[in-house]
Amino acid sequence: MSQETHRGTIVFDIIGTSFSLNRVADALTVAGAPSHTLPLWFAQSLRDGFALSHAGGYQPLKSVLEAELPRTLRQLGVTCTTEQMQNVVAAFGRLEPQPGLVDLVQEMADDRWRILALANASVESIRGLLDGAGIAHHFSALLSTDQVQKMKPHPSVYELARREAHGEIWMVAAHAWDIQGAARVGFRTVFISELELGSLDIYPAPNLTAPRLRQLSAAPGPAIHLFRE
């Protein structure tokens, strides 16, 4: 599709936004970990991944998750076998699409939007999840932080999307830190608030907030044709 026929570009975050982490939570439960293990482990993994990458080093998200999990479990007093921990990390490859994702992507494709994926995950992981959901063919590019050796919200990551974009760019994410990073490089933003229950006053306000991904196609928004009622 040529640039002239696109209404604009919509960029989807993948982990936690487009795909639910419920299967990871289930794997942790099977391993005997308490319900608050997942948010703690994921938050600490992101923190340490950010710290490493922004200090001039870099490790792929999977490597950071693998390194962080034993420490998180020790902090919580949970003893797991190596096999159980491997099963937990492997669950990231089996994530299920969030309710409404497939319909939303189909709607945006039908409405002539250019669709990109941009994630703190490998291209192979992104492709596997989108293929599993049957929507990979709608995405014009799969963009990974591995390509620039920096994690979001480093500005260079969003520039990957800018180089692939046509027209106005919208970022959809369930992480306020991701939304503010996209806003600071000039993207318009859609914050999915169910996971974090709100952004921070110190961040730029999202252009649009929706509680859940499945509500976007019915949500009124400031951009004509972005979300149809």
C-alpha positions in Angstrom: 0.0 0.0 0.0 1.4 3.4 -0.9 2.0 6.2 1.5 -0.7 8.3 -0.1 -3.4 5.7 0.7 -2.6 5.3 4.4 -4.7 7.2 6.9 -1.7 7.2 9.3 0.3 4.7 11.3 -0.6 2.9 14.5 2.2 1.3 16.5 1.3 -1.5 18.9 3.4 -2.4 22.0 3.3 -6.2 22.3 4.0 -7.6 25.7 1.2 -6.8 28.2 -0.5 -4.5 25.8 -1.4 -6.6 22.8 -0.9 -10.0 24.5 -1.9 -10.9 28.0 0.6 -12.1 30.6 -1.9 -14.5 32.1 -0.1 -17.6 30.9 3.1 -16.4 32.6 1.1 -15.8 35.8 -0.3 -19.4 35.5 3.1 -20.9 35.1 4.3 -19.0 38.3 1.4 -20.3 40.2 2.2 -23.9 39.1 5.7 -23.3 40.4 4.4 -22.3 43.8 4.9 -18.5 43.5 2.4 -16.1 45.0 0.1 -14.0 42.8 2.2 -10.8 43.2 5.3 -12.5 41.7 4.6 -11.6 38.1 4.2 -7.8 38.5 7.3 -7.7 40.8 9.5 -9.8 38.5 8.4 -8.0 35.3 8.9 -4.6 36.9 12.3 -5.5 38.2 13.3 -7.0 34.9 12.3 -3.8 33.0 14.1 -1.6 35.6 17.3 -3.6 35.3 17.0 -3.9 31.5 16.5 -0.1 31.3 19.5 0.5 33.6 21.8 -1.8 31.6 20.8 -0.5 28.2 20.8 3.2 29.1 24.2 2.9 30.7 25.6 1.7 27.5 25.2 -2.1 27.8 22.4 -4.2 26.4 20.8 -7.6 26.9 17.7 -8.9 25.1 14.6 -8.9 27.3 14.5 -12.7 27.5 18.0 -12.8 29.0 17.1 -10.1 31.5 14.0 -12.0 32.5 16.0 -15.2 33.0 18.6 -13.4 35.1 16.0 -11.6 37.2 13.7 -14.5 38.0 15.9 -16.4 40.5 16.5 -13.2 42.5 12.8 -12.3 42.5 11.9 -15.8 43.8 14.6 -15.5 46.5 13.2 -12.2 47.6 9.8 -13.8 48.0 11.1 -16.9 49.7 10.0 -19.2 46.8 12.1 -22.3 45.9 11.7 -23.5 42.3 13.5 -26.0 40.2 15.5 -25.0 37.1 12.9 -26.7 35.0 10.0 -24.8 36.6 11.9 -21.5 36.0 12.5 -22.5 32.4 8.8 -23.2 32.0 7.9 -19.8 33.4 10.1 -17.9 31.0 9.0 -20.1 28.1 5.4 -19.0 28.8 6.2 -15.7 27.2 6.2 -17.5 23.9 2.7 -18.7 24.4 0.9 -15.5 25.3 -2.7 -15.1 24.3 -4.0 -12.0 22.5 -5.8 -9.5 24.6 -9.6 -9.5 24.0 -10.3 -7.2 21.1 -6.9 -7.2 19.6 -7.7 -9.3 16.5 -10.8 -7.3 15.7 -9.0 -4.0 16.3 -6.1 -4.9 14.0 -8.5 -6.1 11.3 -10.5 -2.9 11.6 -7.4 -0.7 11.4 -6.2 -2.6 8.3 -9.6 -2.3 6.7 -9.5 1.4 7.4 -6.2 1.7 5.6 -3.9 2.3 8.5 -0.3 1.2 8.4 0.3 -1.1 11.4 3.6 -1.6 13.2 4.7 -3.7 16.2 7.4 -2.2 18.5 8.5 -4.1 21.5 11.2 -4.9 24.1 11.3 -8.4 22.6 12.9 -10.1 19.7 11.5 -10.0 16.2 11.2 -13.8 16.4 9.1 -13.5 19.6 6.9 -10.8 18.1 6.3 -12.8 14.9 5.5 -15.9 16.8 2.8 -14.2 18.9 1.3 -12.4 15.9 1.3 -15.6 13.8 -0.4 -17.4 16.6 -3.1 -14.8 16.7 -3.5 -15.0 12.9 -2.8 -11.2 12.4 0.9 -11.1 11.4 0.1 -10.4 7.8 -1.5 -7.0 8.8 1.7 -5.7 10.2 4.0 -3.7 7.8 7.0 -4.1 10.1 8.0 -5.9 13.3 10.4 -3.7 15.3 12.6 -4.9 18.2 14.8 -3.1 20.7 17.4 -5.6 19.6 17.8 -3.7 16.4 19.2 -0.6 18.2 20.6 -2.3 21.4 18.5 0.0 23.6 15.3 -0.7 25.4 12.2 1.5 25.3 11.7 4.2 26.3 15.0 5.3 24.8 14.3 7.7 21.9 16.2 5.7 19.4 13.7 2.8 19.7 10.8 5.0 18.7 12.8 6.3 15.7 12.6 2.7 14.4 8.9 3.2 14.1 9.2 6.7 12.7 11.3 5.4 9.8 8.6 2.9 8.9 5.7 5.2 9.5 3.4 7.0 7.0 1.6 10.1 8.2 0.6 10.8 11.8 1.9 8.2 14.2 -0.1 6.8 17.2 1.4 4.6 19.9 -0.8 2.1 21.8 0.6 0.8 25.0 -0.5 -0.4 28.5 2.7 1.0 30.1 2.7 4.7 31.1 6.5 4.8 30.8 6.2 3.6 27.2 3.5 6.2 26.4 5.5 9.0 27.8 8.5 7.9 25.8 6.5 7.9 22.6 4.9 11.3 23.4 8.4 12.9 23.9 9.4 12.0 20.4 6.2 13.5 19.0 3.9 10.5 18.7 0.2 10.7 19.6 -0.6 8.2 22.3 -3.3 5.8 23.4 -2.9 4.5 27.0 -4.6 1.3 27.9 -5.1 1.8 31.6 -6.3 -1.6 32.9 -2.9 -2.9 33.9 -1.5 0.2 35.7 -4.7 2.0 36.6 -3.4 5.4 35.6 -0.4 7.4 34.4 1.7 9.8 36.4 1.3 13.5 36.7 4.9 14.0 35.8 4.4 12.4 32.4 2.8 14.0 29.3 -0.9 13.2 29.3 -2.0 10.6 26.8 -4.1 11.8 23.9 -6.6 9.1 24.5 -7.1 6.6 27.4 -9.2 3.5 27.2 -9.6 0.9 30.1 -9.1 -2.1 27.8 -7.9 -2.8 24.3 -11.3 -4.1 23.2 -12.9 -0.8 23.9 -10.8 1.2 21.4 -12.8 0.5 18.3 -15.8 2.1 20.1 -14.0 4.9 21.9 -14.4 8.5 20.7 -11.0 10.0 19.9 -9.4 13.3 18.7 -8.1 11.8 15.4 -10.7 11.4 12.6 -11.0 7.8 11.4 -8.7 6.4 14.2 -11.4 4.5 16.1 -14.8 4.1 14.5 -17.9 3.8 16.6 
